[in-house]
Amino acid sequence: MADQATSAPSIVSASSTGADDALLREYYALLDVVRDFDKNLLTVKGWGATVGLVALGAAFQAKNYTAFLIACVSGVAFWAIEAAMKRHQMRYYPRMREIEAARFEPGDPLKSTPQIDWSWSNASAFVRTSLLARDDELRAAPIERYYGSLWRTWFFWLGVHVCMPHVLSILAGAAFFVAGYNGTLRLA
């Protein structure tokens, strides 16, 4: 028996054709995949933070400054795992955008469904202007193709939502290692 609380609703209008139904099923299946990636990414973040903190604590307990490098290495490893997973998740966004563009109704954009990805892309514009704005530019049709910027395509792994908390393990481990190596951190 499927868990109805976690599955996305099937929103199909009375005028939908079989192709529209298939598009909506595909869209919500993609949405489920993206949601599952988010759950797994939180698990990776949790493990990364745990291993980093344990490595830092173990280095202090062992009174060995070279053990701080374990926190650095684990931070890099978990950051790389999370970046790879995020990249795989991002590969589903173009198809979601294509389905949104195909289902867009120019006569009444507020009734077009689905617009989850498109509304996320426009959320900052809505918040900056007004939540009640009915500006045609803000309510324009979704672009058919998902074009990521250079930042989004190649440097997404530097975003705070990807690098945290791993970068903290790297920085703390490196700082304590350098301090121990220079003799400014006395562990004995």
KANOR-V835079 format. One record per residue. N is the residue number from 0. RES is the residue in one letter. PHI is phi in radians with two decimals (999 if undefined). NEAR is the number of other C-alpha atoms within 8 Angstrom. D_LAST is the distance of its C-alpha to the last C-alpha in whole Angstrom. Layout:
n=<N | N>
res=<RES | RES>
phi=<PHI | PHI>
near=<NEAR | NEAR>
d_last=<D_LAST | D_LAST>
This chain:
n=<0 | 1 | 2 | 3 | 4 | 5 | 6 | 7 | 8 | 9 | 10 | 11 | 12 | 13 | 14 | 15 | 16 | 17 | 18 | 19 | 20 | 21 | 22 | 23 | 24 | 25 | 26 | 27 | 28 | 29 | 30 | 31 | 32 | 33 | 34 | 35 | 36 | 37 | 38 | 39 | 40 | 41 | 42 | 43 | 44 | 45 | 46 | 47 | 48 | 49 | 50 | 51 | 52 | 53 | 54 | 55 | 56 | 57 | 58 | 59 | 60 | 61 | 62 | 63 | 64 | 65 | 66 | 67 | 68 | 69 | 70 | 71 | 72 | 73 | 74 | 75 | 76 | 77 | 78 | 79 | 80 | 81 | 82 | 83 | 84 | 85 | 86 | 87 | 88 | 89 | 90 | 91 | 92 | 93 | 94 | 95 | 96 | 97 | 98 | 99 | 100 | 101 | 102 | 103 | 104 | 105 | 106 | 107 | 108 | 109 | 110 | 111 | 112 | 113 | 114 | 115 | 116 | 117 | 118 | 119 | 120 | 121 | 122 | 123 | 124 | 125 | 126 | 127 | 128 | 129 | 130 | 131 | 132 | 133 | 134 | 135 | 136 | 137 | 138 | 139 | 140 | 141 | 142 | 143 | 144 | 145 | 146 | 147 | 148 | 149 | 150 | 151 | 152 | 153 | 154 | 155 | 156 | 157 | 158 | 159 | 160 | 161 | 162 | 163 | 164 | 165 | 166 | 167 | 168 | 169 | 170 | 171 | 172 | 173 | 174 | 175 | 176 | 177 | 178 | 179 | 180 | 181 | 182 | 183 | 184 | 185 | 186 | 187>
res=<M | A | D | Q | A | T | S | A | P | S | I | V | S | A | S | S | T | G | A | D | D | A | L | L | R | E | Y | Y | A | L | L | D | V | V | R | D | F | D | K | N | L | L | T | V | K | G | W | G | A | T | V | G | L | V | A | L | G | A | A | F | Q | A | K | N | Y | T | A | F | L | I | A | C | V | S | G | V | A | F | W | A | I | E | A | A | M | K | R | H | Q | M | R | Y | Y | P | R | M | R | E | I | E | A | A | R | F | E | P | G | D | P | L | K | S | T | P | Q | I | D | W | S | W | S | N | A | S | A | F | V | R | T | S | L | L | A | R | D | D | E | L | R | A | A | P | I | E | R | Y | Y | G | S | L | W | R | T | W | F | F | W | L | G | V | H | V | C | M | P | H | V | L | S | I | L | A | G | A | A | F | F | V | A | G | Y | N | G | T | L | R | L | A>
phi=<999 | -1.28 | -1.39 | -1.28 | -1.24 | -1.77 | -1.48 | -1.28 | -1.23 | -1.71 | -1.74 | -2.31 | -1.36 | -1.15 | -1.60 | -1.21 | -1.65 | -1.05 | -1.16 | -1.11 | -1.05 | -1.13 | -1.11 | -1.14 | -1.08 | -1.11 | -1.05 | -1.25 | -1.17 | -1.10 | -1.08 | -1.12 | -1.11 | -1.10 | -1.11 | -1.12 | -1.06 | -1.05 | -1.06 | -1.19 | -1.14 | -1.14 | -1.12 | -1.09 | -1.06 | -1.09 | -1.14 | -1.07 | -1.14 | -1.12 | -1.13 | -1.10 | -1.16 | -1.12 | -1.11 | -1.12 | -1.11 | -1.13 | -1.15 | -1.17 | -1.15 | -1.35 | 0.97 | -2.30 | -1.18 | -1.21 | -1.20 | -1.14 | -1.13 | -1.10 | -1.11 | -1.11 | -1.14 | -1.17 | -1.09 | -1.13 | -1.12 | -1.20 | -1.11 | -1.13 | -1.09 | -1.14 | -1.11 | -1.14 | -1.14 | -1.12 | -1.10 | -1.12 | -1.10 | -1.13 | -1.21 | -1.50 | -1.10 | -1.04 | -1.19 | -1.04 | -1.17 | -1.07 | -1.18 | -1.08 | -1.17 | -1.20 | -1.62 | -1.18 | -1.91 | -1.06 | -1.14 | -2.54 | -1.09 | -1.23 | -1.66 | -1.15 | -2.43 | -1.56 | -2.44 | -1.12 | -1.17 | -1.13 | -1.17 | -1.12 | -1.13 | -1.69 | -1.01 | -1.14 | -1.17 | -1.13 | -1.19 | -1.12 | -1.50 | -3.07 | -1.19 | -1.76 | -1.12 | -2.09 | -1.12 | -1.05 | -1.17 | -1.27 | -1.77 | -1.18 | -1.16 | -1.12 | -1.16 | -1.22 | -1.93 | -1.62 | -1.85 | -1.45 | -1.28 | -1.03 | -1.06 | -1.20 | -1.44 | -1.94 | -2.02 | -1.03 | -1.19 | -1.54 | -1.13 | -1.02 | -1.18 | -1.83 | -1.39 | -1.47 | -1.64 | -1.07 | -1.13 | -1.18 | -1.11 | -1.13 | -1.16 | -1.14 | -1.07 | -1.16 | -1.11 | -1.17 | -1.12 | -1.10 | -1.11 | -1.20 | -1.14 | -1.36 | 1.58 | -1.40 | -1.91 | -1.72 | -1.69 | -1.44>
near=<2 | 4 | 6 | 6 | 4 | 5 | 8 | 8 | 5 | 7 | 6 | 8 | 5 | 4 | 4 | 9 | 6 | 6 | 7 | 10 | 10 | 8 | 9 | 13 | 9 | 8 | 10 | 11 | 8 | 10 | 10 | 10 | 9 | 10 | 8 | 8 | 11 | 8 | 8 | 8 | 11 | 8 | 8 | 11 | 13 | 8 | 8 | 14 | 11 | 8 | 10 | 15 | 10 | 8 | 12 | 13 | 8 | 9 | 13 | 10 | 7 | 6 | 8 | 10 | 13 | 9 | 12 | 15 | 11 | 12 | 17 | 15 | 9 | 13 | 15 | 11 | 8 | 12 | 13 | 8 | 9 | 12 | 11 | 8 | 10 | 11 | 8 | 8 | 11 | 7 | 7 | 10 | 10 | 10 | 7 | 12 | 15 | 12 | 11 | 15 | 11 | 7 | 10 | 11 | 8 | 6 | 4 | 7 | 11 | 5 | 6 | 10 | 8 | 7 | 8 | 6 | 10 | 10 | 8 | 7 | 7 | 9 | 8 | 7 | 8 | 11 | 8 | 6 | 7 | 7 | 6 | 4 | 7 | 6 | 6 | 6 | 5 | 9 | 9 | 7 | 8 | 9 | 8 | 9 | 7 | 9 | 5 | 7 | 6 | 7 | 8 | 8 | 8 | 7 | 9 | 10 | 8 | 7 | 8 | 6 | 5 | 12 | 11 | 9 | 9 | 15 | 11 | 9 | 15 | 14 | 9 | 10 | 14 | 11 | 8 | 11 | 13 | 8 | 10 | 13 | 9 | 7 | 7 | 7 | 9 | 6 | 8 | 3>
d_last=<59 | 58 | 55 | 57 | 55 | 53 | 56 | 57 | 60 | 63 | 65 | 68 | 71 | 75 | 76 | 73 | 74 | 73 | 71 | 69 | 68 | 67 | 65 | 64 | 62 | 61 | 59 | 58 | 56 | 55 | 53 | 52 | 50 | 48 | 48 | 46 | 44 | 43 | 42 | 40 | 38 | 37 | 35 | 34 | 32 | 31 | 29 | 28 | 26 | 25 | 24 | 22 | 20 | 19 | 18 | 16 | 15 | 14 | 12 | 9 | 10 | 9 | 6 | 8 | 10 | 13 | 14 | 15 | 18 | 19 | 20 | 22 | 24 | 25 | 26 | 28 | 29 | 30 | 31 | 34 | 35 | 36 | 37 | 40 | 41 | 42 | 44 | 45 | 46 | 47 | 50 | 52 | 52 | 55 | 57 | 57 | 58 | 61 | 62 | 62 | 64 | 67 | 67 | 67 | 70 | 71 | 74 | 71 | 68 | 66 | 68 | 67 | 64 | 61 | 60 | 56 | 54 | 57 | 56 | 52 | 53 | 55 | 53 | 52 | 55 | 57 | 54 | 54 | 58 | 59 | 59 | 63 | 63 | 66 | 66 | 67 | 64 | 62 | 64 | 65 | 65 | 62 | 62 | 63 | 60 | 56 | 55 | 51 | 50 | 48 | 45 | 46 | 47 | 44 | 41 | 41 | 38 | 36 | 38 | 36 | 37 | 36 | 33 | 31 | 29 | 28 | 27 | 25 | 22 | 23 | 22 | 19 | 18 | 19 | 18 | 14 | 14 | 16 | 13 | 10 | 13 | 14 | 11 | 12 | 9 | 6 | 4 | 0>
